[in-house]
Amino acid sequence: LLHVGRWHGDDPDAGDALVARWTMHTHFSTGISDQSLENAIDALRANGYSGCYSVEIATTRYSEPAIVIAKLRDADERRR
C-alpha cells in the first residue's frame, strides 16, 4: 500500500518514489497537492504500476474526494 505523501521529512515525494516499484495499491488523500499527485503518478508509471488509484475519504464533505478523482483522471489522460 502506498499512502501517497504520508512520509515524514523534507521530501515526501522522494518516499513515494522509493517504494513505487513494490506498490500494489494506492491511496490519495483529499489534501494532496497537485505537484505531489503528479509526482506520485509519474513514479508509479515509471515503475510499471498498472493498478487502481484510490481516494481516501476522511471528510464528510463529499465534494473533496470528487476533486481528487477529477485531478487523477486529468493527470491520467494527459499521460496517454
N, CA, C and O atoms as a Maestro MAE file, in Angstrom:
{
 s_m_m2io_version
 :::
 2.0.0
}

f_m_ct {
 s_m_title
 :::
 protein
 m_atom[320] {
  # First column is atom index #
  i_m_mmod_type
  r_m_x_coord
  r_m_y_coord
  r_m_z_coord
  i_m_residue_number
  s_m_chain_name
  s_m_pdb_residue_name
  s_m_pdb_atom_name
  i_m_atomic_number
  :::
  1 25 0.852 -1.178 0.000 1 A "LEU " " N  " 7
  2 3 0.000 0.000 0.000 1 A "LEU " " CA " 6
  3 2 0.893 1.236 0.000 1 A "LEU " " C  " 6
  4 15 1.762 1.384 0.860 1 A "LEU " " O  " 8
  5 25 0.678 2.097 -0.946 2 A "LEU " " N  " 7
  6 3 1.346 3.401 -0.949 2 A "LEU " " CA " 6
  7 2 0.303 4.447 -0.596 2 A "LEU " " C  " 6
  8 15 -0.603 4.734 -1.378 2 A "LEU " " O  " 8
  9 25 0.446 5.007 0.588 3 A "HIS " " N  " 7
  10 3 -0.421 6.103 1.005 3 A "HIS " " CA " 6
  11 2 0.324 7.376 0.620 3 A "HIS " " C  " 6
  12 15 1.139 7.891 1.386 3 A "HIS " " O  " 8
  13 25 0.038 7.864 -0.553 4 A "VAL " " N  " 7
  14 3 0.812 8.924 -1.200 4 A "VAL " " CA " 6
  15 2 0.979 10.142 -0.294 4 A "VAL " " C  " 6
  16 15 0.010 10.668 0.253 4 A "VAL " " O  " 8
  17 25 2.233 10.576 -0.149 5 A "GLY " " N  " 7
  18 3 2.543 11.792 0.588 5 A "GLY " " CA " 6
  19 2 2.583 11.655 2.090 5 A "GLY " " C  " 6
  20 15 2.678 12.668 2.784 5 A "GLY " " O  " 8
  21 25 2.515 10.460 2.621 6 A "ARG " " N  " 7
  22 3 2.467 10.274 4.072 6 A "ARG " " CA " 6
  23 2 3.826 9.959 4.674 6 A "ARG " " C  " 6
  24 15 3.936 9.123 5.571 6 A "ARG " " O  " 8
  25 25 4.847 10.619 4.188 7 A "TRP " " N  " 7
  26 3 6.195 10.420 4.692 7 A "TRP " " CA " 6
  27 2 6.589 11.622 5.528 7 A "TRP " " C  " 6
  28 15 6.144 12.739 5.265 7 A "TRP " " O  " 8
  29 25 7.419 11.402 6.531 8 A "HIS " " N  " 7
  30 3 7.947 12.494 7.349 8 A "HIS " " CA " 6
  31 2 9.265 12.963 6.739 8 A "HIS " " C  " 6
  32 15 9.991 12.183 6.122 8 A "HIS " " O  " 8
  33 25 9.554 14.213 6.916 9 A "GLY " " N  " 7
  34 3 10.809 14.758 6.402 9 A "GLY " " CA " 6
  35 2 10.561 15.856 5.391 9 A "GLY " " C  " 6
  36 15 9.432 16.305 5.194 9 A "GLY " " O  " 8
  37 25 11.627 16.272 4.763 10 A "ASP " " N  " 7
  38 3 11.571 17.413 3.853 10 A "ASP " " CA " 6
  39 2 10.993 17.092 2.485 10 A "ASP " " C  " 6
  40 15 10.505 17.991 1.799 10 A "ASP " " O  " 8
  41 25 11.037 15.816 2.069 11 A "ASP " " N  " 7
  42 3 10.638 15.475 0.706 11 A "ASP " " CA " 6
  43 2 9.789 14.205 0.667 11 A "ASP " " C  " 6
  44 15 10.299 13.132 0.345 11 A "ASP " " O  " 8
  45 25 8.488 14.316 0.992 12 A "PRO " " N  " 7
  46 3 7.635 13.130 0.976 12 A "PRO " " CA " 6
  47 2 7.522 12.497 -0.407 12 A "PRO " " C  " 6
  48 15 7.294 11.292 -0.513 12 A "PRO " " O  " 8
  49 25 7.677 13.284 -1.462 13 A "ASP " " N  " 7
  50 3 7.614 12.723 -2.819 13 A "ASP " " CA " 6
  51 2 8.738 11.711 -3.052 13 A "ASP " " C  " 6
  52 15 8.561 10.741 -3.788 13 A "ASP " " O  " 8
  53 25 9.890 11.941 -2.424 14 A "ALA " " N  " 7
  54 3 11.010 11.005 -2.561 14 A "ALA " " CA " 6
  55 2 10.663 9.661 -1.932 14 A "ALA " " C  " 6
  56 15 11.053 8.615 -2.452 14 A "ALA " " O  " 8
  57 25 9.939 9.678 -0.827 15 A "GLY " " N  " 7
  58 3 9.493 8.432 -0.201 15 A "GLY " " CA " 6
  59 2 8.548 7.663 -1.103 15 A "GLY " " C  " 6
  60 15 8.647 6.441 -1.221 15 A "GLY " " O  " 8
  61 25 7.629 8.382 -1.744 16 A "ASP " " N  " 7
  62 3 6.705 7.741 -2.684 16 A "ASP " " CA " 6
  63 2 7.473 7.070 -3.816 16 A "ASP " " C  " 6
  64 15 7.190 5.928 -4.178 16 A "ASP " " O  " 8
  65 25 8.440 7.782 -4.369 17 A "ALA " " N  " 7
  66 3 9.225 7.250 -5.485 17 A "ALA " " CA " 6
  67 2 10.054 6.042 -5.053 17 A "ALA " " C  " 6
  68 15 10.256 5.109 -5.830 17 A "ALA " " O  " 8
  69 25 10.529 6.064 -3.815 18 A "LEU " " N  " 7
  70 3 11.360 4.985 -3.303 18 A "LEU " " CA " 6
  71 2 10.618 3.646 -3.268 18 A "LEU " " C  " 6
  72 15 11.206 2.608 -3.572 18 A "LEU " " O  " 8
  73 25 9.347 3.659 -2.904 19 A "VAL " " N  " 7
  74 3 8.590 2.401 -2.766 19 A "VAL " " CA " 6
  75 2 7.671 2.114 -3.950 19 A "VAL " " C  " 6
  76 15 6.950 1.117 -3.942 19 A "VAL " " O  " 8
  77 25 7.688 2.959 -4.951 20 A "ALA " " N  " 7
  78 3 6.760 2.809 -6.083 20 A "ALA " " CA " 6
  79 2 6.872 1.448 -6.758 20 A "ALA " " C  " 6
  80 15 5.866 0.901 -7.209 20 A "ALA " " O  " 8
  81 25 8.070 0.897 -6.835 21 A "ARG " " N  " 7
  82 3 8.246 -0.381 -7.542 21 A "ARG " " CA " 6
  83 2 7.555 -1.547 -6.842 21 A "ARG " " C  " 6
  84 15 7.271 -2.562 -7.479 21 A "ARG " " O  " 8
  85 25 7.282 -1.422 -5.546 22 A "TRP " " N  " 7
  86 3 6.629 -2.501 -4.802 22 A "TRP " " CA " 6
  87 2 5.148 -2.237 -4.555 22 A "TRP " " C  " 6
  88 15 4.482 -3.036 -3.896 22 A "TRP " " O  " 8
  89 25 4.636 -1.156 -5.061 23 A "THR " " N  " 7
  90 3 3.261 -0.752 -4.779 23 A "THR " " CA " 6
  91 2 2.253 -1.634 -5.509 23 A "THR " " C  " 6
  92 15 2.379 -1.891 -6.707 23 A "THR " " O  " 8
  93 25 1.246 -2.092 -4.755 24 A "MET " " N  " 7
  94 3 0.162 -2.871 -5.343 24 A "MET " " CA " 6
  95 2 -1.191 -2.198 -5.141 24 A "MET " " C  " 6
  96 15 -2.195 -2.635 -5.703 24 A "MET " " O  " 8
  97 25 -1.217 -1.133 -4.340 25 A "HIS " " N  " 7
  98 3 -2.452 -0.398 -4.081 25 A "HIS " " CA " 6
  99 2 -2.067 1.008 -3.645 25 A "HIS " " C  " 6
  100 15 -1.047 1.196 -2.982 25 A "HIS " " O  " 8
  101 25 -2.869 1.987 -4.011 26 A "THR " " N  " 7
  102 3 -2.575 3.375 -3.646 26 A "THR " " CA " 6
  103 2 -3.748 4.029 -2.928 26 A "THR " " C  " 6
  104 15 -4.903 3.649 -3.116 26 A "THR " " O  " 8
  105 25 -3.430 5.005 -2.116 27 A "HIS " " N  " 7
  106 3 -4.416 5.898 -1.501 27 A "HIS " " CA " 6
  107 2 -3.954 7.323 -1.753 27 A "HIS " " C  " 6
  108 15 -2.808 7.665 -1.465 27 A "HIS " " O  " 8
  109 25 -4.820 8.138 -2.279 28 A "PHE " " N  " 7
  110 3 -4.564 9.574 -2.396 28 A "PHE " " CA " 6
  111 2 -5.532 10.267 -1.447 28 A "PHE " " C  " 6
  112 15 -6.736 10.016 -1.503 28 A "PHE " " O  " 8
  113 25 -5.026 11.133 -0.579 29 A "SER " " N  " 7
  114 3 -5.903 11.843 0.349 29 A "SER " " CA " 6
  115 2 -6.373 13.148 -0.279 29 A "SER " " C  " 6
  116 15 -5.798 13.629 -1.255 29 A "SER " " O  " 8
  117 25 -7.417 13.702 0.293 30 A "THR " " N  " 7
  118 3 -8.007 14.915 -0.272 30 A "THR " " CA " 6
  119 2 -7.094 16.125 -0.134 30 A "THR " " C  " 6
  120 15 -7.274 17.107 -0.853 30 A "THR " " O  " 8
  121 25 -6.126 16.081 0.763 31 A "GLY " " N  " 7
  122 3 -5.245 17.226 0.971 31 A "GLY " " CA " 6
  123 2 -3.988 17.226 0.121 31 A "GLY " " C  " 6
  124 15 -3.121 18.078 0.311 31 A "GLY " " O  " 8
  125 25 -3.867 16.294 -0.810 32 A "ILE " " N  " 7
  126 3 -2.641 16.189 -1.607 32 A "ILE " " CA " 6
  127 2 -2.499 17.385 -2.551 32 A "ILE " " C  " 6
  128 15 -3.475 17.851 -3.139 32 A "ILE " " O  " 8
  129 25 -1.272 17.864 -2.681 33 A "SER " " N  " 7
  130 3 -1.028 18.981 -3.602 33 A "SER " " CA " 6
  131 2 -1.020 18.470 -5.039 33 A "SER " " C  " 6
  132 15 -0.788 17.287 -5.287 33 A "SER " " O  " 8
  133 25 -1.272 19.362 -5.965 34 A "ASP " " N  " 7
  134 3 -1.252 18.983 -7.383 34 A "ASP " " CA " 6
  135 2 0.111 18.424 -7.784 34 A "ASP " " C  " 6
  136 15 0.188 17.439 -8.517 34 A "ASP " " O  " 8
  137 25 1.177 19.045 -7.309 35 A "GLN " " N  " 7
  138 3 2.525 18.603 -7.676 35 A "GLN " " CA " 6
  139 2 2.831 17.222 -7.111 35 A "GLN " " C  " 6
  140 15 3.414 16.389 -7.805 35 A "GLN " " O  " 8
  141 25 2.448 16.967 -5.864 36 A "SER " " N  " 7
  142 3 2.683 15.648 -5.274 36 A "SER " " CA " 6
  143 2 1.884 14.570 -5.990 36 A "SER " " C  " 6
  144 15 2.371 13.456 -6.179 36 A "SER " " O  " 8
  145 25 0.670 14.895 -6.384 37 A "LEU " " N  " 7
  146 3 -0.146 13.949 -7.148 37 A "LEU " " CA " 6
  147 2 0.541 13.612 -8.469 37 A "LEU " " C  " 6
  148 15 0.651 12.440 -8.830 37 A "LEU " " O  " 8
  149 25 0.998 14.620 -9.183 38 A "GLU " " N  " 7
  150 3 1.683 14.412 -10.460 38 A "GLU " " CA " 6
  151 2 2.964 13.596 -10.269 38 A "GLU " " C  " 6
  152 15 3.237 12.675 -11.039 38 A "GLU " " O  " 8
  153 25 3.749 13.938 -9.240 39 A "ASN " " N  " 7
  154 3 4.998 13.222 -8.980 39 A "ASN " " CA " 6
  155 2 4.741 11.755 -8.653 39 A "ASN " " C  " 6
  156 15 5.467 10.874 -9.115 39 A "ASN " " O  " 8
  157 25 3.708 11.496 -7.858 40 A "ALA " " N  " 7
  158 3 3.388 10.116 -7.486 40 A "ALA " " CA " 6
  159 2 2.972 9.305 -8.704 40 A "ALA " " C  " 6
  160 15 3.418 8.170 -8.872 40 A "ALA " " O  " 8
  161 25 2.135 9.867 -9.546 41 A "ILE " " N  " 7
  162 3 1.700 9.154 -10.750 41 A "ILE " " CA " 6
  163 2 2.893 8.869 -11.659 41 A "ILE " " C  " 6
  164 15 3.010 7.774 -12.208 41 A "ILE " " O  " 8
  165 25 3.774 9.848 -11.818 42 A "ASP " " N  " 7
  166 3 4.970 9.635 -12.648 42 A "ASP " " CA " 6
  167 2 5.839 8.513 -12.083 42 A "ASP " " C  " 6
  168 15 6.311 7.658 -12.832 42 A "ASP " " O  " 8
  169 25 6.053 8.512 -10.757 43 A "ALA " " N  " 7
  170 3 6.882 7.475 -10.130 43 A "ALA " " CA " 6
  171 2 6.238 6.101 -10.273 43 A "ALA " " C  " 6
  172 15 6.920 5.115 -10.552 43 A "ALA " " O  " 8
  173 25 4.930 6.041 -10.083 44 A "LEU " " N  " 7
  174 3 4.228 4.763 -10.210 44 A "LEU " " CA " 6
  175 2 4.315 4.232 -11.634 44 A "LEU " " C  " 6
  176 15 4.627 3.060 -11.847 44 A "LEU " " O  " 8
  177 25 4.043 5.080 -12.593 45 A "ARG " " N  " 7
  178 3 4.103 4.653 -14.004 45 A "ARG " " CA " 6
  179 2 5.511 4.240 -14.406 45 A "ARG " " C  " 6
  180 15 5.686 3.258 -15.128 45 A "ARG " " O  " 8
  181 25 6.509 4.974 -13.950 46 A "ALA " " N  " 7
  182 3 7.898 4.650 -14.289 46 A "ALA " " CA " 6
  183 2 8.308 3.282 -13.748 46 A "ALA " " C  " 6
  184 15 9.235 2.653 -14.258 46 A "ALA " " O  " 8
  185 25 7.604 2.833 -12.711 47 A "ASN " " N  " 7
  186 3 7.908 1.541 -12.105 47 A "ASN " " CA " 6
  187 2 6.909 0.457 -12.485 47 A "ASN " " C  " 6
  188 15 6.865 -0.601 -11.858 47 A "ASN " " O  " 8
  189 25 6.105 0.723 -13.516 48 A "GLY " " N  " 7
  190 3 5.219 -0.299 -14.056 48 A "GLY " " CA " 6
  191 2 3.902 -0.498 -13.338 48 A "GLY " " C  " 6
  192 15 3.226 -1.501 -13.565 48 A "GLY " " O  " 8
  193 25 3.517 0.440 -12.469 49 A "TYR " " N  " 7
  194 3 2.243 0.287 -11.764 49 A "TYR " " CA " 6
  195 2 1.089 0.377 -12.746 49 A "TYR " " C  " 6
  196 15 1.015 1.311 -13.545 49 A "TYR " " O  " 8
  197 25 0.191 -0.594 -12.686 50 A "SER " " N  " 7
  198 3 -0.975 -0.584 -13.575 50 A "SER " " CA " 6
  199 2 -2.260 -0.807 -12.793 50 A "SER " " C  " 6
  200 15 -3.290 -1.163 -13.368 50 A "SER " " O  " 8
  201 25 -2.199 -0.599 -11.492 51 A "GLY " " N  " 7
  202 3 -3.369 -0.802 -10.648 51 A "GLY " " CA " 6
  203 2 -4.269 0.415 -10.592 51 A "GLY " " C  " 6
  204 15 -4.132 1.360 -11.368 51 A "GLY " " O  " 8
  205 25 -5.175 0.360 -9.668 52 A "CYS " " N  " 7
  206 3 -6.154 1.435 -9.483 52 A "CYS " " CA " 6
  207 2 -5.598 2.509 -8.555 52 A "CYS " " C  " 6
  208 15 -4.693 2.264 -7.757 52 A "CYS " " O  " 8
  209 25 -6.157 3.687 -8.681 53 A "TYR " " N  " 7
  210 3 -5.876 4.770 -7.754 53 A "TYR " " CA " 6
  211 2 -7.092 4.909 -6.849 53 A "TYR " " C  " 6
  212 15 -8.217 5.026 -7.332 53 A "TYR " " O  " 8
  213 25 -6.869 4.897 -5.529 54 A "SER " " N  " 7
  214 3 -7.958 5.033 -4.571 54 A "SER " " CA " 6
  215 2 -7.885 6.399 -3.911 54 A "SER " " C  " 6
  216 15 -6.807 6.974 -3.760 54 A "SER " " O  " 8
  217 25 -9.039 6.905 -3.524 55 A "VAL " " N  " 7
  218 3 -9.102 8.176 -2.813 55 A "VAL " " CA " 6
  219 2 -9.612 7.905 -1.411 55 A "VAL " " C  " 6
  220 15 -10.680 7.322 -1.226 55 A "VAL " " O  " 8
  221 25 -8.840 8.333 -0.429 56 A "GLU " " N  " 7
  222 3 -9.229 8.149 0.959 56 A "GLU " " CA " 6
  223 2 -10.214 9.247 1.345 56 A "GLU " " C  " 6
  224 15 -9.952 10.433 1.146 56 A "GLU " " O  " 8
  225 25 -11.328 8.842 1.887 57 A "ILE " " N  " 7
  226 3 -12.341 9.807 2.305 57 A "ILE " " CA " 6
  227 2 -12.255 9.961 3.817 57 A "ILE " " C  " 6
  228 15 -12.703 9.092 4.565 57 A "ILE " " O  " 8
  229 25 -11.683 11.058 4.255 58 A "ALA " " N  " 7
  230 3 -11.547 11.350 5.678 58 A "ALA " " CA " 6
  231 2 -12.278 12.645 5.996 58 A "ALA " " C  " 6
  232 15 -11.841 13.435 6.833 58 A "ALA " " O  " 8
  233 25 -13.385 12.847 5.320 59 A "THR " " N  " 7
  234 3 -14.157 14.077 5.477 59 A "THR " " CA " 6
  235 2 -15.625 13.778 5.219 59 A "THR " " C  " 6
  236 15 -15.958 12.778 4.582 59 A "THR " " O  " 8
  237 25 -16.486 14.629 5.705 60 A "THR " " N  " 7
  238 3 -17.911 14.493 5.386 60 A "THR " " CA " 6
  239 2 -18.296 15.391 4.217 60 A "THR " " C  " 6
  240 15 -19.452 15.420 3.795 60 A "THR " " O  " 8
  241 25 -17.320 16.118 3.704 61 A "ARG " " N  " 7
  242 3 -17.560 16.976 2.536 61 A "ARG " " CA " 6
  243 2 -17.231 16.160 1.290 61 A "ARG " " C  " 6
  244 15 -16.070 16.073 0.890 61 A "ARG " " O  " 8
  245 25 -18.230 15.576 0.689 62 A "TYR " " N  " 7
  246 3 -18.014 14.637 -0.406 62 A "TYR " " CA " 6
  247 2 -17.553 15.298 -1.698 62 A "TYR " " C  " 6
  248 15 -17.196 14.604 -2.650 62 A "TYR " " O  " 8
  249 25 -17.556 16.610 -1.746 63 A "SER " " N  " 7
  250 3 -17.002 17.282 -2.920 63 A "SER " " CA " 6
  251 2 -15.475 17.180 -2.940 63 A "SER " " C  " 6
  252 15 -14.872 17.231 -4.011 63 A "SER " " O  " 8
  253 25 -14.847 17.037 -1.778 64 A "GLU " " N  " 7
  254 3 -13.385 16.962 -1.722 64 A "GLU " " CA " 6
  255 2 -12.836 15.719 -2.423 64 A "GLU " " C  " 6
  256 15 -11.925 15.856 -3.240 64 A "GLU " " O  " 8
  257 25 -13.342 14.510 -2.147 65 A "PRO " " N  " 7
  258 3 -12.860 13.342 -2.905 65 A "PRO " " CA " 6
  259 2 -13.152 13.463 -4.399 65 A "PRO " " C  " 6
  260 15 -12.365 12.995 -5.223 65 A "PRO " " O  " 8
  261 25 -14.261 14.078 -4.750 66 A "ALA " " N  " 7
  262 3 -14.595 14.254 -6.169 66 A "ALA " " CA " 6
  263 2 -13.544 15.110 -6.870 66 A "ALA " " C  " 6
  264 15 -13.233 14.877 -8.038 66 A "ALA " " O  " 8
  265 25 -13.003 16.085 -6.174 67 A "ILE " " N  " 7
  266 3 -11.956 16.935 -6.749 67 A "ILE " " CA " 6
  267 2 -10.694 16.113 -7.003 67 A "ILE " " C  " 6
  268 15 -10.071 16.240 -8.057 67 A "ILE " " O  " 8
  269 25 -10.315 15.269 -6.036 68 A "VAL " " N  " 7
  270 3 -9.123 14.430 -6.213 68 A "VAL " " CA " 6
  271 2 -9.336 13.443 -7.358 68 A "VAL " " C  " 6
  272 15 -8.422 13.210 -8.150 68 A "VAL " " O  " 8
  273 25 -10.521 12.867 -7.452 69 A "ILE " " N  " 7
  274 3 -10.828 11.944 -8.554 69 A "ILE " " CA " 6
  275 2 -10.678 12.660 -9.895 69 A "ILE " " C  " 6
  276 15 -10.110 12.108 -10.837 69 A "ILE " " O  " 8
  277 25 -11.184 13.879 -9.976 70 A "ALA " " N  " 7
  278 3 -11.062 14.652 -11.222 70 A "ALA " " CA " 6
  279 2 -9.592 14.939 -11.545 70 A "ALA " " C  " 6
  280 15 -9.187 14.853 -12.704 70 A "ALA " " O  " 8
  281 25 -8.798 15.276 -10.535 71 A "LYS " " N  " 7
  282 3 -7.370 15.532 -10.758 71 A "LYS " " CA " 6
  283 2 -6.656 14.269 -11.240 71 A "LYS " " C  " 6
  284 15 -5.814 14.334 -12.136 71 A "LYS " " O  " 8
  285 25 -6.993 13.121 -10.647 72 A "LEU " " N  " 7
  286 3 -6.392 11.853 -11.069 72 A "LEU " " CA " 6
  287 2 -6.768 11.525 -12.508 72 A "LEU " " C  " 6
  288 15 -5.928 11.097 -13.299 72 A "LEU " " O  " 8
  289 25 -8.022 11.729 -12.833 73 A "ARG " " N  " 7
  290 3 -8.483 11.460 -14.202 73 A "ARG " " CA " 6
  291 2 -7.761 12.366 -15.201 73 A "ARG " " C  " 6
  292 15 -7.307 11.906 -16.249 73 A "ARG " " O  " 8
  293 25 -7.657 13.646 -14.873 74 A "ASP " " N  " 7
  294 3 -6.964 14.587 -15.762 74 A "ASP " " CA " 6
  295 2 -5.493 14.211 -15.931 74 A "ASP " " C  " 6
  296 15 -4.965 14.228 -17.043 74 A "ASP " " O  " 8
  297 25 -4.839 13.872 -14.825 75 A "ALA " " N  " 7
  298 3 -3.424 13.505 -14.891 75 A "ALA " " CA " 6
  299 2 -3.230 12.252 -15.734 75 A "ALA " " C  " 6
  300 15 -2.273 12.162 -16.503 75 A "ALA " " O  " 8
  301 25 -4.121 11.298 -15.596 76 A "ASP " " N  " 7
  302 3 -4.032 10.062 -16.374 76 A "ASP " " CA " 6
  303 2 -4.245 10.336 -17.861 76 A "ASP " " C  " 6
  304 15 -3.525 9.798 -18.703 76 A "ASP " " O  " 8
  305 25 -5.219 11.160 -18.179 77 A "GLU " " N  " 7
  306 3 -5.499 11.472 -19.586 77 A "GLU " " CA " 6
  307 2 -4.335 12.212 -20.244 77 A "GLU " " C  " 6
  308 15 -4.057 11.990 -21.423 77 A "GLU " " O  " 8
  309 25 -3.657 13.080 -19.509 78 A "ARG " " N  " 7
  310 3 -2.507 13.804 -20.063 78 A "ARG " " CA " 6
  311 2 -1.345 12.874 -20.388 78 A "ARG " " C  " 6
  312 15 -0.499 13.196 -21.222 78 A "ARG " " O  " 8
  313 25 -1.306 11.736 -19.737 79 A "ARG " " N  " 7
  314 3 -0.200 10.801 -19.939 79 A "ARG " " CA " 6
  315 2 -0.497 9.742 -20.993 79 A "ARG " " C  " 6
  316 15 0.341 8.874 -21.239 79 A "ARG " " O  " 8
  317 25 -1.634 9.790 -21.601 80 A "ARG " " N  " 7
  318 3 -1.985 8.796 -22.640 80 A "ARG " " CA " 6
  319 2 -1.444 9.199 -23.974 80 A "ARG " " C  " 6
  320 15 -1.640 8.488 -24.960 80 A "ARG " " O  " 8
  :::
 }
 m_bond[319] {
  # First column is bond index #
  i_m_from
  i_m_to
  i_m_order
  :::
  1 1 2 1
  2 2 3 1
  3 3 4 2
  4 3 5 1
  5 5 6 1
  6 6 7 1
  7 7 8 2
  8 7 9 1
  9 9 10 1
  10 10 11 1
  11 11 12 2
  12 11 13 1
  13 13 14 1
  14 14 15 1
  15 15 16 2
  16 15 17 1
  17 17 18 1
  18 18 19 1
  19 19 20 2
  20 19 21 1
  21 21 22 1
  22 22 23 1
  23 23 24 2
  24 23 25 1
  25 25 26 1
  26 26 27 1
  27 27 28 2
  28 27 29 1
  29 29 30 1
  30 30 31 1
  31 31 32 2
  32 31 33 1
  33 33 34 1
  34 34 35 1
  35 35 36 2
  36 35 37 1
  37 37 38 1
  38 38 39 1
  39 39 40 2
  40 39 41 1
  41 41 42 1
  42 42 43 1
  43 43 44 2
  44 43 45 1
  45 45 46 1
  46 46 47 1
  47 47 48 2
  48 47 49 1
  49 49 50 1
  50 50 51 1
  51 51 52 2
  52 51 53 1
  53 53 54 1
  54 54 55 1
  55 55 56 2
  56 55 57 1
  57 57 58 1
  58 58 59 1
  59 59 60 2
  60 59 61 1
  61 61 62 1
  62 62 63 1
  63 63 64 2
  64 63 65 1
  65 65 66 1
  66 66 67 1
  67 67 68 2
  68 67 69 1
  69 69 70 1
  70 70 71 1
  71 71 72 2
  72 71 73 1
  73 73 74 1
  74 74 75 1
  75 75 76 2
  76 75 77 1
  77 77 78 1
  78 78 79 1
  79 79 80 2
  80 79 81 1
  81 81 82 1
  82 82 83 1
  83 83 84 2
  84 83 85 1
  85 85 86 1
  86 86 87 1
  87 87 88 2
  88 87 89 1
  89 89 90 1
  90 90 91 1
  91 91 92 2
  92 91 93 1
  93 93 94 1
  94 94 95 1
  95 95 96 2
  96 95 97 1
  97 97 98 1
  98 98 99 1
  99 99 100 2
  100 99 101 1
  101 101 102 1
  102 102 103 1
  103 103 104 2
  104 103 105 1
  105 105 106 1
  106 106 107 1
  107 107 108 2
  108 107 109 1
  109 109 110 1
  110 110 111 1
  111 111 112 2
  112 111 113 1
  113 113 114 1
  114 114 115 1
  115 115 116 2
  116 115 117 1
  117 117 118 1
  118 118 119 1
  119 119 120 2
  120 119 121 1
  121 121 122 1
  122 122 123 1
  123 123 124 2
  124 123 125 1
  125 125 126 1
  126 126 127 1
  127 127 128 2
  128 127 129 1
  129 129 130 1
  130 130 131 1
  131 131 132 2
  132 131 133 1
  133 133 134 1
  134 134 135 1
  135 135 136 2
  136 135 137 1
  137 137 138 1
  138 138 139 1
  139 139 140 2
  140 139 141 1
  141 141 142 1
  142 142 143 1
  143 143 144 2
  144 143 145 1
  145 145 146 1
  146 146 147 1
  147 147 148 2
  148 147 149 1
  149 149 150 1
  150 150 151 1
  151 151 152 2
  152 151 153 1
  153 153 154 1
  154 154 155 1
  155 155 156 2
  156 155 157 1
  157 157 158 1
  158 158 159 1
  159 159 160 2
  160 159 161 1
  161 161 162 1
  162 162 163 1
  163 163 164 2
  164 163 165 1
  165 165 166 1
  166 166 167 1
  167 167 168 2
  168 167 169 1
  169 169 170 1
  170 170 171 1
  171 171 172 2
  172 171 173 1
  173 173 174 1
  174 174 175 1
  175 175 176 2
  176 175 177 1
  177 177 178 1
  178 178 179 1
  179 179 180 2
  180 179 181 1
  181 181 182 1
  182 182 183 1
  183 183 184 2
  184 183 185 1
  185 185 186 1
  186 186 187 1
  187 187 188 2
  188 187 189 1
  189 189 190 1
  190 190 191 1
  191 191 192 2
  192 191 193 1
  193 193 194 1
  194 194 195 1
  195 195 196 2
  196 195 197 1
  197 197 198 1
  198 198 199 1
  199 199 200 2
  200 199 201 1
  201 201 202 1
  202 202 203 1
  203 203 204 2
  204 203 205 1
  205 205 206 1
  206 206 207 1
  207 207 208 2
  208 207 209 1
  209 209 210 1
  210 210 211 1
  211 211 212 2
  212 211 213 1
  213 213 214 1
  214 214 215 1
  215 215 216 2
  216 215 217 1
  217 217 218 1
  218 218 219 1
  219 219 220 2
  220 219 221 1
  221 221 222 1
  222 222 223 1
  223 223 224 2
  224 223 225 1
  225 225 226 1
  226 226 227 1
  227 227 228 2
  228 227 229 1
  229 229 230 1
  230 230 231 1
  231 231 232 2
  232 231 233 1
  233 233 234 1
  234 234 235 1
  235 235 236 2
  236 235 237 1
  237 237 238 1
  238 238 239 1
  239 239 240 2
  240 239 241 1
  241 241 242 1
  242 242 243 1
  243 243 244 2
  244 243 245 1
  245 245 246 1
  246 246 247 1
  247 247 248 2
  248 247 249 1
  249 249 250 1
  250 250 251 1
  251 251 252 2
  252 251 253 1
  253 253 254 1
  254 254 255 1
  255 255 256 2
  256 255 257 1
  257 257 258 1
  258 258 259 1
  259 259 260 2
  260 259 261 1
  261 261 262 1
  262 262 263 1
  263 263 264 2
  264 263 265 1
  265 265 266 1
  266 266 267 1
  267 267 268 2
  268 267 269 1
  269 269 270 1
  270 270 271 1
  271 271 272 2
  272 271 273 1
  273 273 274 1
  274 274 275 1
  275 275 276 2
  276 275 277 1
  277 277 278 1
  278 278 279 1
  279 279 280 2
  280 279 281 1
  281 281 282 1
  282 282 283 1
  283 283 284 2
  284 283 285 1
  285 285 286 1
  286 286 287 1
  287 287 288 2
  288 287 289 1
  289 289 290 1
  290 290 291 1
  291 291 292 2
  292 291 293 1
  293 293 294 1
  294 294 295 1
  295 295 296 2
  296 295 297 1
  297 297 298 1
  298 298 299 1
  299 299 300 2
  300 299 301 1
  301 301 302 1
  302 302 303 1
  303 303 304 2
  304 303 305 1
  305 305 306 1
  306 306 307 1
  307 307 308 2
  308 307 309 1
  309 309 310 1
  310 310 311 1
  311 311 312 2
  312 311 313 1
  313 313 314 1
  314 314 315 1
  315 315 316 2
  316 315 317 1
  317 317 318 1
  318 318 319 1
  319 319 320 2
  :::
 }
}
